[in-house]
Amino acid sequence: MTTLQPVEDRPRPYLDVDLFELIRRRRGWSDAYLREIESAGHDELLSLAEMVDALEDARAAGRKITIAPDFDMDGIASGVLGYAGLSELGFDVELHVPDYRRGHDVTPDDVAEIARRWPTTRVLLTCDGGVNSHRGIAAARALGWTTLVTDHHEELPPGSTADVTVDPCRLDETYANRAICGAHVLYQVIEAYARVHRPGKLWEVRLLRLFAGLGTVSDVMPLLYENRQLVRDSVSIARLLWVAPPMPHGAYGDSRPELIDIEKSTLMRLLRVDPHHPVYLRAFQGFALLLKAFTQAGKLRDLDDVDEGFYGFYLAPSMNSPRRTEDALEPCFTVFTAPDPDTMLDSAHQVIRVNERRKQLTADHLAALAETDQPLAPWVYLSDAPAGMYGLLANQLMEHNGHPVVVVNRPTGPGQYVSGSGRAPEWFDIISSLEPHAGLEAIGHQQACGVKVARAERLDALAAVLADATRAAMLTADQDAGRADLVLGPDVDCDAGLDDLQPLVELVRRTEALKPFGQGFTAPVVQIAVEPLGLRIDRIGADKQHLRLVTKAGLSCLWWNATGEKFDELRRLVDTASRTAIGTLRFIATLQLNTYRGDTRVQAVIVQQVLSPA
């Protein structure tokens, strides 16, 4: 039901406040803090020089290197980065497509598959995995291969058994910012190699920051320190690969994204000037075609849409979908590696189609959870969904409940081994919470990890541990977390009104200058209070599935996929407001700038409806 803010004694909000400075003060974004988080300098990872030497030995001897990546977006980005970079630097290199059914470790089956396909392999290079893959590394060493591990996951005792391991989370590592992604680790290796052995190729290597930044966002690394400039560089490079859809009939006609020619992109034109290895060129060609496919799908409308939000909300979820829906993973790689653009584009569209199916499956399995007995809710949920769906379900339930959630397979007996996925807010560490408890284990990242329960009878203990640890964590958590940084509207608690929209244009511009936003440095939360009286409600989109609310002052508020649930209710409220004085509607919204025919205006994109303070 829509909640209204009472109107009694609502004074006019003051209009002379500097809204940007107000947000900075509330967030604690002092000049000193902003300077600190922009520090991109970092120490050298342990064994980096040793790995550079091992790579040069392999190149000089003509030994084939096969890259074994993980199967998520960070793994895919790592694999493509390594394949393209080493090819451009003159290595004999191949790229293995992992089988997600084997799990995240490099296994003896992976090694056997690589040996069958590329029998002349002499070096195994892992990325975004391998630090704890003892059986797989042993199998590779038994074949006489040199084993090189690049990873960013926690090294567990007794430690890696590879010949060389580079990992910010090594047991003996002192690297200051341990929260860098797998693609960034491999990038640092390849850049270090180029500095020493191929300095003339540093420009080409640094373009591969495109993939390292994508891995950073997709693996939800904190956007602090070196990660910030990395993601900025990645987005800038991605924008050089995007081409606006042609408009054959002029500015007033429809755009034709199917006519996009990626060879007209700025970066492809630059890359065509000098000769490059075909594998290297395909990586960027594939990324450009991926952007074209998302433009055709309506997810990218202009250049500003290509940002860290596109990485996190569209690209990464799409690339992570096959393992969740149990579809083929190959298109996620062939979009960057296929020998012809038609296959690349077809692969990109297949990735997008699988993601749409993933969305429907998620909704179906969430509904099934609501309809089945859940004795351990709201902490632990028992699911019959495919294992690849557990993380998505846990994330949805975590966002709904506001606390950590674990989703596991439904056991058939008390002695059965149980596994699943856990998701938690930023203020909760699942791994550390479970570590002291026998029979409970979490592996991965603190807020997104796999969870293992030795026996189903320990599920009660899992739920109790999560509940107790959550209560303890909330005592020390930031009590302002989740509150709006800025409230706009006519109500007594609002920081400024919505009658004059021009100050909001400056607010958005100054806020966007602080990008990238993400984990560890989130975008400001803005709440808007909208009066129903005079509110215009339009249904928009090809299927009229979206809503556009336009206030009396002309603020356009877009609400995606809200027609079915909200249109009739909002119409009734507007009709009631024309006869009776009622209060305001409250929304969490993102403020954006929209330029049309040279006129720049602010618009709001509604994220969710919220309760009023009353």
Steps between C-alpha positions, in 0.01 A plus 500: 500500500627850418607695807437873526677770698261710712457857384426672830710811558746426222726806466669592174850345495791738481652545156838660568681186616795364300365150447831352388684628805216370718546151355877519547460598864254222572716242324823616660648577159756755612766625259756288686287186472436549129872552439583188699269265308631633168853381583576251222857416598569152635783266586614216276328168563720228644662272238400733217858526375541124531191443286624749240825299479306173465291646219806625316664158533189342346487751213869474422481119492182501288303309763123507467307664783138405561290736710249344740252765623202485735150502350350821642530848351829570676634167375381565145652850508825354638517232237433734209746756640772239533432339162500835318793647691736205475414450132585863427828460692610209283409194708366168376183498708162327514185570704316217676122536548421367850216265591302665779366162612849424637495797737736794532821300553725392215450124506686196362217474244582852379866407467413180312272692264772757430754224435265332251417818312846661507746214556801730458401705806796550732379781726171526687401858590194536721303820551233587757559159657753231572653612829338210687468259204749247636373198305491686169844650550637156593353354179664772291837458670479123447494575125817705539323834455609823665212622715435873535209616716343845496209532738342738751328255735617422851789254505428225749765305696727332408510735201528480124706220349552673164846596374412868526194657664397865479204581723429805721344259751801271528581393855822703499382793286530858627324671207298784654172469305421130499161564339603497134344266247653206317517686168690782669757256639569353157506848350773601744702194394467577128571871546810414706615264225454769234692758706799268522497320166271686256475867604394591148177306560393679819228698316345178372527334842345794682193483276437164670402697809162482328466140622667551838253777584209284389621223730531748786135609476362153428674345801372785720843622604499820708540801269781646704867578435644339184161349414349844439734608222493150355122510463511854362752391239291196414184704447691755290637224276156338473351831387759513220346174371135611505336633185174693504222338298462660155188708431455468122198730493651781701469620857124443509507144370551170681851380576621178333735320744524202265689729260774579752845454344743438785794565271400867519566506874793715606700216650454256212619771261809555714570128524475458123782751443778259602528120476389303807458134582154378386420366847571842649281679246214255549479577870415865428294419193294261712450760773379750240256244360381422852421870543317492167291203616404677823413810296276287278339359816421853620737493798735766359344815360786749505868523589434590863324165548838329460619523859570291808125459547474332160780264603336411830133484406504374141830366370626301799162340587462396137844337490431327832165359385601174321618327818178604672274372225724203414556629146820482295779732615676512161315809363639706789847432363434483124356851505864607557686223316299383194681549169213690336274788613174322416577221747605758759173692463293181507681400819426840655130464425500148640654632824222760525226241430632269771499790743132566428428135573699530821280788613187292449647198676600718794144629533362145475734359765440793735128432471565134576691594817204708614262210443701226674571431866805699615561410866832690518386822333587785488863388538525172309278394210467151354471492122440250221647739242817418302809571709601785271189693607576500873712816497235695309225384733710580807572848367131572436404376846785693662385823337141430607585402859785745556731242660717202396325207334618154395319287240585127491375185334208335678642194683329163519651387831684633807837354398502640147770745390343836409638789297381831367577871480493786746456872446534777757496881531830687508506504880494118539778244443356153435837326486626623836162438663495132402871429547490411876213254459564133422325368191435847358727648233488794260740552208525802273443863588373628834162611366465254211618147555431132471378337821559137598326314781651162592167349608145624448436477874737799534268730302330608823841605628567691176179701544580569866855615419374741233235641734737546793780644287259739332380634833862549611597666171206738510614633836814636335363564150447854377154593622461742210554224242206478262368849581459755226786747459262757360121544520331721240140615502247715686492319836633619832799262498610589145834668437377691195195526279428377151344820364830631360680217319801697376706453822459124454677519163810637674463240776500214249799640312709540815398158630581323174848653510569268795437184299553207502247395761468147629600274786677701770413835339131492424300767321305740720152382593237757403140485620232706327158593634246548221155657540224300326305817421578596142717191443489374142538125452598359159547140396803476273707235324421265216263302721404794724676319783678806641362806675593866469381725779520874428462743789338844483847654486592282204723240667479180297525183711552173312392176666605193306266198478255653749182523291351168605544556873467876540306669219144446627594584858672822399207603280264460795726713718519776241121496465461514879748787527289707263215487755673460838823634647731202546873460558803419288635184342856406601756339267869417497618628163810557293536848355626519143549763231313470173597719204254536214553746214758684705281537808638325810254410774510284809287187520452239769509122461297340778678213672236414758209638695567556869310566819465857612655602834148506643 
